[in-house]
Every structure is written in structure tokens, then in C-alpha cells.
Amino acid sequence: MNFSRELTIAVNPSPNVFEIIENENGDQRFVGYEGNFLEAILSNLGYRYKAMVTEDGEFGRLKPDGNWTGMIGMVHREEVDLGFTTIAITEGRFTEIEFSTPYEKLSPSFAVKKPGIIRPMFAYVYSFDMRVWICIITLLLIMTFVFVKILNRKESHGNMFYTLFASLLGQGFNIEIDSVPSTILFCSWLVANTVIPVSYSAALLSFLTVPLYGTPIRNYQELSLAVQKGTHKCFALRGTSTIAYLRSSANKNLRILGDEIHNHEWYITDWDIISGKYLTEDSAILSNTKKLNLFYGSKPEFIITEDTLTSWPSAFAVSKKFCCKARLNSIISRLVQAGIYTKFFNEESIKFTLAHLDNTPEPEVFNKLSIKDLAGVFLLLGVGLLLSFFSLLVEIIHHRFIINASSKIYIEK
């Protein structure tokens, strides 16, 4: 270890990513997958070192006055030799400071909470797709006209439609077969009348067995639209390159998403991300994919979208006064090619998963059908009974009107 010079490094601590542990003598030790990677690099450089935490906790963004915040600002002002903690190389940053050889690629993504179970009133129609229902109705109409035409009787289309529809519901039907065409037609309808109800029953049983979940937000376009409607919030880390990318995007919805995050100050820390308190049914968390997979990848109640905006190389931010950039680049290249960075990340992922693993067995829950599950059926039954009662009243009134009219004519005669 070379004690003639001390390296200063600007960092942003993050749980399980980069954490600083100090002993009684003030010596620092780094843990987390990026912390272990930095320890490996510094041990090869052979210099004393000291990590300096940024005051604002930002990675680095250009302010309106022309100054940079966070780790980028400290390196730009030459307050430190290096900046390190998942720093992305962007065009704006690259023109202001120097960077080392990249060691990782950062791709921004977002996590949402898996939608809960929904209980639609008319869930029984979900057994078939809308196109299947349209085909069934079309088949009923076509078969009605074909039956009336081939049977060549004075059967009304309405009665024939009612007969065929009732047969699909399991009612018996009586059709006189007196020719070869009518026999072929009857057999064809018998096949359809068997396959359609059986398929519906099987699909309905699957819906009763497996709960129906809501549709989650799957990409940035849907997230932006949800934020615009006011149904969701989107939280992110302050000073990340992702927010700047969104606000300068050519896509209108992405620009609106970035502006909404910035204007509403929807900024949180990595400790907020790991706690999960900001990830609710009406919110999303925007961060790099690797970090989201570490925090939420093993939790089935959360979903990490596969849609990514872009990717940036991640590297050390290097001050112009740093003396050993070529040596630093050589060490980074050797460690990355040996798979050391990936090894540290995999080890941290396993430790995090085991530390947050709930070994308590879930109790078996047998859910009973409730009134909400059958609300649509009872509503349909109620409408049918009401229409039947109304039809009965009309028939009674009509019948009495005819009797009274007949009696009046008889008396006049």
C-alpha cells in the first residue's frame, strides 16, 4: 500500500449496492456488489483512499446556472479524484469530465406492484374471447336462416332462432328430419351444439379455479398515460441520467413522464426503494434494471418491466488531476474480463434473497364463492324475471282486452 498519497472518491451509498463501514480508527471498508468491486480495484492500485459522500445524494445533473450536482459536480470541480457508484456515461457528462473504461451497462426500467384479484360482474362472459362470442352469434343467425330455408316450412325465423339458442343452453329441440340435406344440417348443428357448451364449461371452470388478475402496466407508454390520467405516480432517484433522457426525448409521452416526475418532485432514495413503501398499487419506481432485480426480482408480488428506454455504459468519473487513469483502466478491464463484477453481483443477490426470505409457510386458504362472484348472474336472472313478469302482465291485459271486446260484440249482436 502506497501511503504517499491518498485517493479521494465521491460516492452515493446505496443498500446492498455500495455501503461504507468505518472502524474505530476511521478506516473505511466497502460492502455491496459495487463496494466489493471498488475494494478490488483500490487494492490493486495500492493507494490509501477515502470515500466522500455527496451532500445532495445525486449522481450528477446540470443546473440552470451551469454547475453540476452530485458526484459529477465534485469531480468536475476537482474536489475528488474519482466518482463511483453506477455513474452512467452520457453525452452531457462526457463533454465536461473524463471517464474510465466502462465496467457495466445501465438500462433504466421500472417496477410496479402486481395488480390484485378482480371480480368483474359479468365474469362468466370472459370464458370466451369477444371474437368467439361474435362467431357464435353469427353462427346462430346463419343456422337460423339455413334451417328455415332447408326445412321449407312456415316456421318463423324468431321461433327457429329461439329453438337453436335454447339447444345451446341444454334444452331439447324437436326438428323433423325428412331429407338428406336436413339430415346433414342437423348433424352439423349437433356437433356444434356439443362442442360449444363443453368448451364454455371447461373455460368457466378454469376461471373459477384460477383467480382473475388485473392487467399490469407493461411499458413506458402505458406508464406515461397512467401518470397523465392521475391514476399512478412514478418515483425515481434525483439527478439520474434517466430523468434528463425522458425530458429531452422526441417521444411526447416520455417527455411528459419526465416532466411530471420533475415538477411533482417524485424523488426518493435507494433506502426508500428497498423498503418498498413507495411501490403500491398506484405507483411505479424507476431505476436501473440490475438494482430493481436485486431488490424486487425474488418477490412475486412485484413486476419488473422488460421495456427499457436505452442503455448507458457505467464507469468511474475521473478528475483531470488523477495520475493513474491508464493503470485504472487496465485493472478494470482485467477484473471485468475475469467476471469479478458479475460474481460480486450474484453473491449479493443470493445474500439479499436469503436475508429477506420469509420461511413461514402460507396457510391454505379455501375461498368460497361470494355474492360478488355471482352478482352478474343474479342481475341477469333478475332482468329475465322482470321481463317475464312484464310479458305476463301484457298477456293478461291483452287477453282480458280481447275477452271484453268479444263480449261487447256478442251483446251488441
Summary of the structure (lengths in Angstrom):
residues: 413
radius of gyration: 35.0
end to end distance: 129.7
largest distance: 133.0
contacts: 1125
relative contact order: 0.15
helix: 49%
strand: 16%
